[in-house]
Amino acid sequence: MAEEKATLRSVGRPRSVDAAPASLALLLNLVRTGAATTRQELERRSELGRAVVADRLATMIELGLLKEGELGQATGGRAPRQMQFRQDAGSLLVSAIDQSSIALGIADLNGQLLVEHHEAAPIEAGPEVILDRLTTIFDWLLKETEKPAPWGIGLALPGPIEKPPTDFETVPVLQTVQSWQGFPFLERLSMRFGVPIFARSGVQTMTMGEAKAGGGRGLSDIIYIKLGRSISAGLISEGRLHRGAQGAAGMIGHSRVGEDLLEAVAGADAIAREGMAAAQDGRSSYLAQTLGRQGELSVVDIGHAAQLGDLFCLELLGLCGRMVGEALAPLTNLVNPALIVVGGVVAESGGDSLLAGIREAVYRQSHPMVSRDLQIVRSQMGASSGLVGAAQVVVEELFAPHTLQGWIGLGSPLRHPDFQKRLERMTASAAAKAAPPAGRVAP
């Protein structure tokens, strides 16, 4: 019996130096997430002894990861001192690259977006041009805001990002833009700032952004669908982003509607093409006038026409909404979300007729229990959702328990042994590519 009691008392209580990283990581994440902030709460939640908690907190205060905050509420004795995470110990650089624009920002270590910048930048300009622009703006933002040195970069890209092996040492595989194949975009960005880089598809970061700070805040099951030139979806199930086996989950635009792919009949290009035909054959006098004035039409013009009551545009956007809803309904029945958020340029331009079409199809084709409390709303975050989600990706990666244990005793993820190995390999590879072939002298 005594032996059994001794075993119970030792649950979760490290007794060796080897266990220090695990206990440090556990306590830091409890404070960082707000799950426990006083010494008493930390002892109870971690099942660590008082002496161990005191030692670990002192270590993290010395490392600059925690600080003592205000007094908490007293419960019969002396008021306890709150521990606070030093979210200003470092910063995170984030960027969302789309087909025709880039967004950049700086976030703190809690993933809170502090500053953001948006500008037009066509992806067809090439990786060298985009990389140069990103580094220039990141340097400018860091200088102007005087934020602390970055600890990591979060990047959102159009199309799926293949999952790397599950270690801190590997750069994600960039296969999203065909014209960028073979260009070491992620490696050069990582080396330029000397920090680890984490990439996801744009729709996945937007999904995380909506869950963190948008309509999905506080919900554990949501679907985000991005309607643009391509159509894709992101899924958070039971509080976790679903990426799929290769990282390509959510390619709903490749679903078939009749004989065609969904994005071929309901994407931004398809809508603009239908609007152009209507302008040319007289089905929409408003679009005909716009075409004559501008020489071209976009989905934004069609959305504006619908808002002004153009019958053709109202019907076109309603039809596109119903086609999107028909593709969404099976996914809705499968995962039973509490919320569907619709974003992207088509959603921003399409107005109420598009959203009504989506709702009609989803509610009509979903099981009554699934659709009973389901909300379908338009995103209010716009392009900021991708930046917020990219910051959240970096936070989750840097503070994942297995990663955190590798660097917490060193005070910064930049000193993580696996990242140092990655940086050395990237530097050596870049030097080898820059060196002249054997037997030749560089000019």
C-alpha positions as CSV (number, residue, x, y, z in Angstrom):
1,M,0.0,0.0,0.0
2,A,2.8,2.4,0.9
3,E,4.5,1.6,-2.4
4,E,1.2,2.3,-4.3
5,K,0.8,5.7,-2.5
6,A,4.4,6.6,-3.4
7,T,3.7,5.8,-7.0
8,L,0.5,8.0,-7.0
9,R,2.4,10.9,-5.4
10,S,5.0,10.7,-8.1
11,V,2.6,11.1,-11.1
12,G,3.7,14.1,-13.1
13,R,6.5,15.0,-10.7
14,P,9.9,15.1,-12.3
15,R,12.7,13.9,-10.1
16,S,15.7,14.4,-12.4
17,V,17.5,17.0,-14.4
18,D,16.4,15.2,-17.6
19,A,12.8,16.0,-16.8
20,A,13.4,19.8,-16.5
21,P,12.6,20.7,-20.1
22,A,9.2,18.8,-19.9
23,S,8.2,20.6,-16.7
24,L,9.4,24.0,-18.0
25,A,7.4,23.5,-21.2
26,L,4.3,22.4,-19.2
27,L,4.3,25.3,-16.9
28,L,5.1,27.9,-19.6
29,N,2.1,26.7,-21.7
30,L,-0.2,26.7,-18.7
31,V,0.7,30.4,-18.1
32,R,0.8,31.3,-21.8
33,T,-2.7,29.9,-22.5
34,G,-4.2,31.3,-19.2
35,A,-5.0,27.9,-17.9
36,A,-3.2,28.6,-14.7
37,T,-1.4,31.8,-13.6
38,T,-0.8,31.6,-9.9
39,R,1.7,29.3,-8.2
40,Q,-1.0,27.4,-6.4
41,E,-2.9,26.8,-9.7
42,L,0.2,25.8,-11.4
43,E,1.0,23.2,-8.7
44,R,-2.5,21.8,-8.9
45,R,-2.7,21.7,-12.7
46,S,0.8,20.4,-13.3
47,E,0.9,18.0,-10.4
48,L,4.4,19.3,-9.7
49,G,5.7,19.9,-6.2
50,R,6.0,23.4,-4.8
51,A,9.8,23.5,-4.9
52,V,9.9,22.3,-8.5
53,V,7.3,24.9,-9.6
54,A,9.2,27.7,-7.8
55,D,12.5,26.6,-9.4
56,R,11.0,26.4,-12.9
57,L,9.3,29.7,-12.6
58,A,12.5,31.4,-11.4
59,T,14.3,29.8,-14.4
60,M,11.8,31.1,-16.9
61,I,11.8,34.6,-15.3
62,E,15.6,34.6,-15.7
63,L,15.3,33.5,-19.3
64,G,12.8,36.4,-20.0
65,L,9.9,34.1,-20.9
66,L,7.7,34.9,-17.8
67,K,7.3,37.9,-15.5
68,E,5.5,38.5,-12.2
69,G,2.3,40.4,-12.7
70,E,-0.4,41.9,-10.5
71,L,-1.8,40.3,-7.3
72,G,-4.8,38.0,-7.9
73,Q,-7.9,37.7,-5.8
74,A,-7.4,36.5,-2.3
75,T,-9.3,33.4,-1.2
76,G,-8.9,33.5,2.6
77,G,-5.2,34.2,2.8
78,R,-2.6,36.4,1.2
79,A,-3.4,37.4,-2.4
80,P,-1.5,35.3,-4.9
81,R,0.9,36.8,-7.4
82,Q,-0.1,36.3,-11.1
83,M,2.5,35.0,-13.5
84,Q,2.4,36.5,-17.0
85,F,3.9,35.2,-20.3
86,R,6.3,37.7,-21.9
87,Q,4.6,37.9,-25.3
88,D,6.9,40.8,-26.1
89,A,10.0,38.7,-25.7
90,G,10.1,38.3,-29.5
91,S,7.9,38.9,-32.5
92,L,6.5,36.9,-35.4
93,L,6.7,37.9,-39.1
94,V,3.7,36.9,-41.1
95,S,2.7,37.1,-44.8
96,A,-0.2,36.0,-47.0
97,I,0.6,35.8,-50.7
98,D,-2.4,35.6,-53.1
99,Q,-2.7,35.5,-56.9
100,S,-2.7,39.3,-57.1
101,S,-1.6,40.7,-53.8
102,I,0.5,40.3,-50.7
103,A,-0.2,41.1,-47.1
104,L,2.4,41.3,-44.4
105,G,2.4,41.9,-40.6
106,I,4.0,41.6,-37.3
107,A,2.5,39.7,-34.4
108,D,3.5,39.1,-30.8
109,L,4.3,35.7,-29.3
110,N,0.6,35.1,-28.5
111,G,-0.2,35.5,-32.2
112,Q,-1.9,38.9,-31.7
113,L,-1.5,40.9,-34.9
114,L,0.2,44.2,-34.1
115,V,0.6,45.9,-37.5
116,E,-0.3,44.9,-41.1
117,H,0.4,46.1,-44.6
118,H,-1.4,45.2,-47.9
119,E,-0.4,45.9,-51.5
120,A,-1.0,44.7,-55.0
121,A,1.7,42.2,-56.2
122,P,0.8,39.7,-59.0
123,I,2.3,36.3,-58.3
124,E,3.2,36.0,-62.0
125,A,6.0,38.6,-61.2
126,G,8.0,35.6,-60.0
127,P,9.5,34.4,-56.8
128,E,12.6,36.7,-56.9
129,V,10.4,39.8,-57.1
130,I,8.0,38.7,-54.4
131,L,10.9,37.6,-52.1
132,D,12.6,40.9,-52.5
133,R,9.4,42.8,-51.8
134,L,8.7,40.7,-48.7
135,T,12.2,41.2,-47.2
136,T,12.0,45.0,-47.9
137,I,8.7,45.4,-46.2
138,F,9.6,43.2,-43.3
139,D,12.8,45.2,-42.7
140,W,10.8,48.4,-42.9
141,L,8.1,47.2,-40.5
142,L,10.6,46.0,-37.9
143,K,12.5,49.3,-38.1
144,E,9.4,51.6,-38.0
145,T,7.6,49.7,-35.2
146,E,10.8,48.9,-33.2
147,K,9.4,45.5,-32.3
148,P,11.7,42.8,-30.9
149,A,13.7,40.5,-33.1
150,P,11.6,37.8,-34.8
151,W,11.4,34.2,-33.6
152,G,9.7,32.8,-36.7
153,I,7.9,33.4,-40.0
154,G,4.4,32.3,-40.9
155,L,3.6,32.2,-44.6
156,A,0.3,31.6,-46.4
157,L,0.4,30.6,-50.1
158,P,-2.2,29.9,-52.7
159,G,-2.8,26.2,-53.1
160,P,-1.9,23.3,-50.9
161,I,1.4,23.0,-49.0
162,E,2.7,19.5,-48.7
163,K,3.4,18.4,-45.2
164,P,7.1,18.1,-44.2
165,P,8.3,15.3,-42.0
166,T,7.3,15.9,-38.4
167,D,10.4,17.5,-37.1
168,F,11.6,21.1,-36.5
169,E,14.5,20.6,-38.9
170,T,12.7,20.4,-42.2
171,V,11.5,23.2,-44.5
172,P,8.0,22.6,-46.0
173,V,7.8,21.5,-49.6
174,L,6.7,24.4,-51.8
175,Q,4.6,23.0,-54.7
176,T,1.9,25.5,-54.8
177,V,3.0,27.7,-57.7
178,Q,4.2,25.9,-60.8
179,S,6.4,28.8,-62.1
180,W,8.2,28.8,-58.7
181,Q,9.3,25.2,-58.9
182,G,12.9,24.7,-58.0
183,F,13.3,28.2,-56.5
184,P,14.4,28.1,-52.8
185,F,11.8,30.7,-51.7
186,L,11.2,29.4,-48.2
187,E,14.9,28.6,-47.6
188,R,16.0,32.1,-48.7
189,L,13.4,33.8,-46.6
190,S,14.3,31.7,-43.5
191,M,18.0,32.4,-44.0
192,R,17.5,36.1,-44.6
193,F,16.0,36.6,-41.1
194,G,17.6,33.6,-39.4
195,V,14.4,32.2,-38.1
196,P,12.3,29.0,-38.7
197,I,9.6,29.3,-41.3
198,F,6.2,27.6,-41.4
199,A,4.0,27.6,-44.5
200,R,0.3,26.6,-45.0
201,S,-2.2,27.1,-47.7
202,G,-4.0,30.4,-47.7
203,V,-7.4,28.9,-47.0
204,Q,-5.9,27.0,-44.0
205,T,-4.5,30.2,-42.4
206,M,-7.8,32.0,-43.2
207,T,-9.7,29.2,-41.4
208,M,-7.4,29.6,-38.4
209,G,-7.7,33.3,-38.4
210,E,-11.5,33.1,-38.4
211,A,-11.4,30.6,-35.5
212,K,-8.9,32.9,-33.6
213,A,-10.4,36.3,-34.1
214,G,-13.4,36.2,-36.5
215,G,-16.8,34.7,-36.6
216,G,-15.6,31.3,-35.4
217,R,-14.1,32.6,-32.1
218,G,-14.9,30.2,-29.3
219,L,-16.3,27.5,-31.6
220,S,-14.5,24.1,-32.1
221,D,-16.1,23.1,-35.4
222,I,-16.2,25.4,-38.3
223,I,-15.8,25.4,-42.1
224,Y,-14.3,28.3,-44.0
225,I,-14.7,28.4,-47.8
226,K,-12.7,30.8,-49.9
227,L,-14.4,31.8,-53.2
228,G,-12.0,33.4,-55.6
229,R,-10.4,32.3,-58.9
230,S,-10.1,29.0,-57.2
231,I,-12.4,27.6,-54.6
232,S,-11.1,25.8,-51.5
233,A,-12.3,25.0,-48.0
234,G,-10.7,24.8,-44.5
235,L,-11.9,22.7,-41.7
236,I,-11.5,23.0,-37.9
237,S,-12.8,19.9,-36.2
238,E,-12.8,19.7,-32.4
239,G,-10.6,22.7,-32.2
240,R,-7.9,21.4,-34.6
241,L,-7.2,22.3,-38.2
242,H,-7.6,19.3,-40.4
243,R,-4.8,19.3,-43.0
244,G,-5.1,15.8,-44.5
245,A,-2.5,13.2,-45.2
246,Q,-0.4,15.3,-47.6
247,G,-1.6,18.7,-46.4
248,A,-4.1,19.1,-49.4
249,A,-7.4,18.8,-47.5
250,G,-10.1,21.2,-48.6
251,M,-9.7,21.2,-52.4
252,I,-13.5,21.5,-52.8
253,G,-13.2,23.4,-56.1
254,H,-12.3,20.1,-57.7
255,S,-15.7,18.7,-56.9
256,R,-17.9,18.2,-59.9
257,V,-21.1,20.1,-60.5
258,G,-22.7,18.2,-63.4
259,E,-20.0,17.8,-66.0
260,D,-17.7,20.7,-64.7
261,L,-15.5,21.4,-61.8
262,L,-17.0,23.7,-59.2
263,E,-14.4,26.4,-59.6
264,A,-14.8,26.3,-63.4
265,V,-18.4,27.3,-63.1
266,A,-18.5,29.3,-59.8
267,G,-15.1,30.8,-59.5
268,A,-14.3,34.5,-60.1
269,D,-13.1,33.9,-63.7
270,A,-16.2,32.0,-64.6
271,I,-18.5,34.7,-63.1
272,A,-16.6,37.4,-65.0
273,R,-16.8,35.4,-68.2
274,E,-20.6,35.0,-67.9
275,G,-20.9,38.7,-67.1
276,M,-18.9,39.6,-70.2
277,A,-21.2,37.4,-72.4
278,A,-24.2,39.1,-70.9
279,A,-22.8,42.5,-71.6
280,Q,-22.1,41.6,-75.2
281,D,-25.4,40.1,-76.0
282,G,-27.5,42.7,-74.2
283,R,-28.8,40.6,-71.2
284,S,-27.4,43.3,-68.9
285,S,-27.5,46.9,-69.9
286,Y,-25.5,47.9,-66.8
287,L,-22.7,45.5,-67.6
288,A,-22.7,46.7,-71.2
289,Q,-22.2,50.3,-70.0
290,T,-19.5,49.2,-67.6
291,L,-17.7,47.2,-70.3
292,G,-17.9,50.2,-72.7
293,R,-16.5,52.5,-70.1
294,Q,-13.7,50.2,-68.7
295,G,-13.0,47.8,-71.5
296,E,-13.2,44.8,-69.2
297,L,-15.3,43.3,-66.4
298,S,-14.5,41.6,-63.1
299,V,-16.5,39.8,-60.4
300,V,-16.4,43.1,-58.5
301,D,-18.3,44.8,-61.3
302,I,-20.9,42.0,-61.3
303,G,-21.3,42.2,-57.6
304,H,-21.8,46.0,-57.8
305,A,-24.4,45.5,-60.5
306,A,-26.3,43.0,-58.3
307,Q,-26.3,45.5,-55.4
308,L,-27.9,48.0,-57.8
309,G,-30.6,45.5,-58.7
310,D,-29.4,44.2,-62.0
311,L,-31.6,41.2,-62.6
312,F,-29.1,39.2,-64.6
313,C,-26.3,39.6,-62.0
314,L,-28.6,38.8,-59.1
315,E,-29.6,35.5,-60.8
316,L,-26.0,34.7,-61.8
317,L,-24.7,35.1,-58.2
318,G,-27.6,33.3,-56.8
319,L,-26.9,30.4,-59.1
320,C,-23.2,30.3,-58.2
321,G,-24.2,30.3,-54.6
322,R,-26.4,27.3,-55.0
323,M,-23.7,25.4,-56.9
324,V,-21.2,26.2,-54.0
325,G,-23.9,25.1,-51.5
326,E,-24.5,21.8,-53.3
327,A,-20.8,21.1,-53.0
328,L,-20.7,22.1,-49.4
329,A,-23.7,20.1,-48.3
330,P,-22.0,16.7,-48.2
331,L,-19.1,18.1,-46.2
332,T,-21.6,19.7,-43.9
333,N,-23.3,16.4,-43.3
334,L,-20.0,14.7,-42.8
335,V,-18.5,17.0,-40.2
336,N,-21.5,18.8,-38.6
337,P,-20.0,22.3,-38.2
338,A,-21.5,25.0,-35.9
339,L,-20.5,27.7,-38.5
340,I,-19.7,28.1,-42.1
341,V,-17.8,31.3,-43.0
342,V,-17.7,32.4,-46.6
343,G,-14.8,34.6,-47.7
344,G,-12.7,35.6,-50.7
345,V,-13.3,38.2,-53.5
346,V,-16.4,36.5,-54.8
347,A,-18.0,36.5,-51.3
348,E,-17.0,40.1,-50.7
349,S,-18.5,41.1,-54.0
350,G,-21.4,38.8,-54.3
351,G,-23.7,40.4,-51.7
352,D,-26.8,38.8,-50.3
353,S,-27.8,36.9,-53.4
354,L,-24.7,34.7,-53.3
355,L,-25.0,34.0,-49.6
356,A,-28.7,33.3,-50.0
357,G,-27.9,30.7,-52.7
358,I,-25.4,29.0,-50.5
359,R,-27.7,28.9,-47.5
360,E,-30.6,27.6,-49.7
361,A,-28.6,24.6,-51.0
362,V,-26.9,23.7,-47.7
363,Y,-30.0,23.9,-45.6
364,R,-32.1,22.0,-48.2
365,Q,-29.5,19.1,-48.6
366,S,-28.3,18.8,-45.0
367,H,-29.8,16.5,-42.4
368,P,-32.2,18.5,-40.1
369,M,-30.1,17.8,-37.0
370,V,-27.0,19.1,-38.8
371,S,-28.6,22.3,-40.1
372,R,-30.8,23.0,-37.0
373,D,-28.3,25.4,-35.4
374,L,-25.9,25.9,-38.3
375,Q,-25.0,29.5,-39.1
376,I,-23.7,30.5,-42.6
377,V,-22.1,34.0,-42.6
378,R,-19.8,36.2,-44.7
379,S,-16.3,36.8,-43.3
380,Q,-15.8,40.2,-41.8
381,M,-12.0,39.9,-41.5
382,G,-11.1,40.1,-45.2
383,A,-7.4,39.6,-46.0
384,S,-6.5,40.0,-42.3
385,S,-7.7,36.5,-41.6
386,G,-4.7,35.0,-43.4
387,L,-2.2,37.0,-41.4
388,V,-3.9,36.2,-38.1
389,G,-4.0,32.5,-39.0
390,A,-0.3,32.5,-40.2
391,A,0.7,33.9,-36.8
392,Q,-1.4,31.2,-35.1
393,V,0.4,28.6,-37.1
394,V,3.8,29.8,-35.8
395,V,2.6,30.0,-32.2
396,E,1.3,26.4,-32.4
397,E,4.5,25.2,-33.9
398,L,7.0,27.0,-31.6
399,F,5.1,26.1,-28.5
400,A,4.1,22.5,-29.3
401,P,5.3,20.5,-26.3
402,H,7.8,18.4,-28.2
403,T,9.3,21.5,-29.9
404,L,9.2,23.7,-26.8
405,Q,11.2,21.1,-24.8
406,G,14.0,21.4,-27.3
407,W,14.5,25.1,-26.8
408,I,13.0,26.3,-23.6
409,G,16.1,25.8,-21.6
410,L,18.0,27.9,-24.1
411,G,15.5,30.8,-24.0
412,S,14.7,31.0,-27.7
413,P,13.6,28.7,-30.5
414,L,16.4,30.2,-32.6
415,R,18.8,28.1,-30.5
416,H,16.9,24.9,-31.0
417,P,19.5,22.3,-32.1
418,D,17.3,21.0,-35.0
419,F,16.8,24.5,-36.3
420,Q,20.5,25.2,-36.1
421,K,21.1,22.0,-38.2
422,R,18.5,23.2,-40.7
423,L,20.1,26.6,-41.0
424,E,23.6,25.1,-41.4
425,R,22.3,22.8,-44.2
426,M,20.5,25.7,-46.0
427,T,23.6,27.9,-45.8
428,A,25.9,25.1,-47.1
429,S,23.4,24.4,-50.0
430,A,23.2,28.0,-50.9
431,A,27.0,28.4,-50.9
432,A,27.4,25.3,-53.0
433,K,25.0,26.6,-55.6
434,A,26.7,30.0,-55.7
435,A,30.2,28.5,-56.1
436,P,31.6,28.2,-59.6
437,P,31.9,24.7,-61.1
438,A,35.1,22.8,-60.3
439,G,38.0,23.9,-62.6
440,R,36.5,27.3,-63.3
441,V,37.4,30.6,-61.8
442,A,34.6,33.0,-60.8
443,P,34.7,36.2,-62.8
